Amino acid sequence: MNSKIVVFMPSIEGGGVEKNLFLVCNYLVKNVGNLKIITISKNFKNKFSNSIEIITYSYNFLDKLSRKLKYLLSIILLIKEIIKNKNIIVLSFQANLYCIIICKLFSVKVISRSNSAPIGWSKNLIKRYIFRKILNLSNEVLVNSYQFKNDLKKEFKVNAKTIYNPLNKNEIIKKSKQKSKKIFNSKKKLRILNIGRFTDQKDQITFLKSLNLIKNKIDFEASIIGKGVLKNKLQNYIKDQNLQKYVKIYDFVENPYPLIKQTNLFVLTSKFEGLPNVLLESLVLKKFIISSNCHTGPKEILLNGKGGLLFKVGDYKELAQKIKYYHMNKKKCKNLLSNAYNSLYRFDYNRNLKKYLEILKSQI
């Protein structure tokens, strides 16, 4: 490829989007030969191939800035890069609207990858209008589920292309064998796990409310792993409802796979997603899943309920019933798990990474 690829990702924070970023960048640099990434976050430098040039600032304190300030600083770096060489294709993983505007002002091709369903950010009418106008300026819009694609078409008249998250099963299994702390004390109890940022989107309060309903009915242990602004709120709820002996909160870990391996049941309570990696990773490790039926992703991953259990977003009473159902019907649930596990080929690592390369080549 003659064109150089510039990946735009101002703030790298260690979540599911970032896992896809690392996989996509490291794959593309092997096949395009010249790839740069613009970011303010340098803490994850070791996740990228040495062949990737990282365009950033030398000041370490910048990584502590807010997302919006990181966006602004990254836009400045993007403009500088475009001025140096207009023969580039920009692949945006974050702050897509800002990135699209700059690229269009300088007549540079841009491919934007949207990461979370429109339902999470499209309530405001003015925002909706702006999103529709600007997203349609992108040369390509990529999303990670078919429901996401349909939502963008319906709500914003955007014709997107779906590329599922690339899933490296061998890497997950390998990392799951590494030593880690124990987050459960007894193998005789039902072990329930939730992983996610402590934010309103992930809605762990619904998880805790469901556990509060079943604490006297099922012998269980539950763990929540993550970080975020709502940590104190979750801890206070646990204390107020006397859940301390049932639920523990642990800080975010870079390698969650040995922890997932310890559980029987994984629960996702998100209000919206894109395509939650943590569900795919749990299936690789053959863990049964109960998930909110949020836009978008869980329903596709769990085969519309034929590969796991789904409940209405925010309905902690239904979630409690689903947990009890799993506890009483493990054989039936094992068949559902087999269905979901056998469908993981859709997310194959090489199969989906090749699609990124094909789209980039189509823009030359």
N, C-alpha and C positions, 0 to 999 in steps of 0.2 A: 504494500500500500504506500502510495506517495504522500497522502495526507497524514498529518500527525494527529494523534488522538489526545485530547485533553479531557480528563475526568474532573468534574466539579463537585467537591464534597467539603464544604466549609468546616463542618463540625462532626468529628468522628467520636462517637460516644460508647461504642462497644455493644450495640444491640443487634437485632436481626438484619436491619438494613446494612449495617457495617459488615456482617458476615458475607453477605452477597457482594458487597463492594470489593472485599479482598479477593474472593474467588474470581469475579469477573475481571478485575484488573490484572491479576496474575496469569490468567488464561490469555487475555488479549495481548499482553506484552510479548508472549511467546509467538504469537501469530501475526502481529502487526509490526513488531520490531521497534516502534517508537511510541512510547506512552508516557504521559505526564499526569500528575494529579495535583490539583490546587486544593489546599486545605490549611486551616489554621492549627489543626490538631497534629502534634508530632509524636504523641505518646504511643501511637500504634505503628510507628515507622517499620518495626520489625515484622509486621504482618505482610508487607509488600515485598515483591521481588526486588533484588538489588538493581535490576535492569530498569526499574521505574524511577523517573525523576520526580522528586517531590518539590513542588513550588510552594514555598511558605515564607514566613518571616523568621528572623533569628531570635526574636524575643520569646522566652519561655512563658512569661506571665500572660501572654495573649490567649493561651489555652483556657484560662480561667474566666474569660469574658463571656457575656451572654451570647446566645445564638445569633441574635440580630446584628450585634457588632462583628461577629465572625463573618456573617454574610457580607457585610459592608466591606470589610478588609479583603475578603476573597474576591469580591467584584473588582476591586482595584487591581489585584493580581491578574485576574482574567483579562481586564482591559490591556494591561501591559503585555500579556502574552499574545493577545490578538494583534496588537500594534507591531510586535516583532515578527509575526508570521500569520498571515490571514489564511494560509493553506492548512487549516486545521478543522477537525470535526470535534465538537464539544459534546461529551456525554455527561448529562447532569443527573446527579443522584439526590440533590437536595437544593432548596431555595430555587426551585425550577423557574418560577415566574421572573425573578430578577435575572437569572442566567439567560433565559429566552430573550428578554428585552435587550440585554447587552449584545447578544449574538446577532439579533436582527438589525440593531443599529449599525453594526459593523459588517453586515452581510456575510456572516459566518454560519455554517450549518450547525444545528443543535438537535440532539436527541435527548428528550427528557424522560426520566424514569420516575413514575409516581409510586409512592410507597404505602400510602394508607387511603382507605376508601373515602369517597367524597362526602359521605354522611358525617364524617368527623370534622369537616372544615367548610361546609357549604351552606350553613344556615342563613347567613346574611345575603340579601338580594344583590347588594352592590358587589360583594365578594364574588358571588356566582357569576355576575356579568363580566367582571374583570378576569376571572379564571377562564371562562369560556373563550373570550377574545384572545387572551395571551397564549393559552395552551394550544389553540389552533394555529398559532404562528410557528410552532415547533415543527421541524422536518419530520420527526416521528415522535409519537408518544408511546412509551412502553409501560405496561402494567403487569402485575404478577398473578392475576386470577381472571377467569372468564366473567365472573360476576362483576368484578371491578371494571372490566372492559364494557360490559353492558350498562353499568351505572354511568360511566362517562359518556357513552353514546346517548343515553336517555336524558341525563341531566344537563350535559354541556355540549352535546352535538360534536363530540370529539371522537374521531376514529382511531382507537388505540390498537396496539398489537400486544398479545399476551405472551409473556415468557415466564414460565414457572421458575421459582427459586431453584437454582442448581444445588442439588443435594449430594454431598460426598459421603456416602454411607460408610465406606472403609475408614475414612478419617474419624468419623463420629465413633465408630466401634473401637478404633485404636485408642482414642482419647478417653473413652469410657473406662478403660482398664487402668488408668493412672490412679495413684493413691489419692485419697481425699478424706476430709473429715466425715464422721458419721452424723447424719442429720435425723436419723430415727433410732430409737432405743430398743424397740421390740419387733421381731419378725412375726409375732403372733397377732399383732394389731394390724388393722387396715392402714396402710401408709399412703398418704395423700400429699401431692406436691403441686405448688403453683409457682411459676417463675415469671417475673415481669417487672418493669419499672413501676415504682409506687406513684402512679399518676391516676387522674380521673379516668383516662382512657382504659386502663387495665382493670379498674373496678374491683380491687381485691376486697372491698367492704362487702360486696355481694357474696364472695367466697366465705368470709368470716361469719356473716349472718346465717348462711346455710349450715355451717359447722355448729353454730350455736343451737340450731334446731335439733341436731342429731347427737349432741354430746352425751345425752343420757340414753341413747338408743343403740349406738354402735361403738364398739371399742376401736378407737382410731388414734393415730398421730398425724398431724399435718405440719408441713413446713412451707414457708413463703420465702422466696429468694429474690432479691432485687435491691434497688436503691431509688431514692427520689424524695420529693417534697412532702409526700403524704405518709412517710414512715411513722411519725409521731401519732398521726390520726389512727393508723392501724394498731399501733401498740396500745394506745388509750382504749380502743374498743376491746381488745383482748383482755386488758385489765378490768375494764368496767363489767364485762360479761363473764368474768372468772374462767377465761379460756386458757390461762397460762399453762396448765398441765396438758393441754391438747394441741396447742399451736405454738410454733417457734418461728421467729423471723431471723433470716440470715442475710448477710451482706452479699451483694453481687459478686460472682466469681467468673473469671475468664473462661474456665472450662467447667460447664455445668453437667457434663455427661455422666461422670461418676455419681453425681447426686441424683440424676434422673434414674440411673440404674438401680438405686436403692428403693425406689417407690413402687407401689402397685398401681396407682391411679394418678393420672395427671389431669388437672382441672384448669381450664382457661375461662376467664370471666370478662374478657374485653368487650367494650362498647362498640368498637370498630377496629379493623385491622386492614392489612393488605393481603398478605399470605403469611400467617404466623409460622416462622421457622421452628419455633419451639414445639409445635405439634408434629411437624415432620421428623424432628430429632427424637421425640418421644416414641414415635412409631418405629423408627429405625431400631430403637432399643426395646421394642415390643412391649410398650406400656399402653394400657387402655386409657382412652381419652373421653372426658366429658367436657364439652365446650359450649359457650354461648353461641347462638346462631346469629352472630353479628355479621355485618358487611365488613369485609369480604374475606373469603378464604376457608374458614372452618367447615362450612357445608360442602365445599368441593373436596377438601382433604378427607373428610369423613363420609364421603359418598352419600350425602344427603340423609345421613342417619344409618346407613348400612355398614358403616365402618367405625361407629362410635355413637355416643349419645349427645344430643343437642338440646339446649334449653333456651327459653326466651331471655334476651338481654335484660339483666337486672332482676330477674325473677328468682330470688334466693330460695323460695319455697319449692319451686320446681327443681332447682339444683339439688336441694336436700333430698327430694324424692328420687332423683336420678342416682345420687350417691348410694342411697339405700337399695335401689334396684340392682346396681352393680354388686353390692355386697351380698345380696341374696341370690344373684343369678350369674355367677362367675363363668359357668360353662357356656351359656348363651352369649355372654359378652366376649368370651374367647373367640367365638366364631366371627363376631363383628370385627374384632381386632385383626384376625387373619385376613378378612376382606380388605381392610385399610392397608395392612402391611403389603399385601400382594399387589396393591395398586401404586406403590411408591415408584414404579418405573417411570411414571409420568414426570417425575421431578429429577430424573437422572442428570447427574453432574455434566457429563459430556454433551448429552443431547440438548440441554438448554443453553449451555455456554456457546455452542456452535451457532445458535440463533442470534446471539449478540454480534458475533463476527459477521454473519450473513447480512444483518441490517447495516452494520458499519460499511461493509463493502458496497452495498446498494447505494450509499450516499456519495461515493467517490465520483 
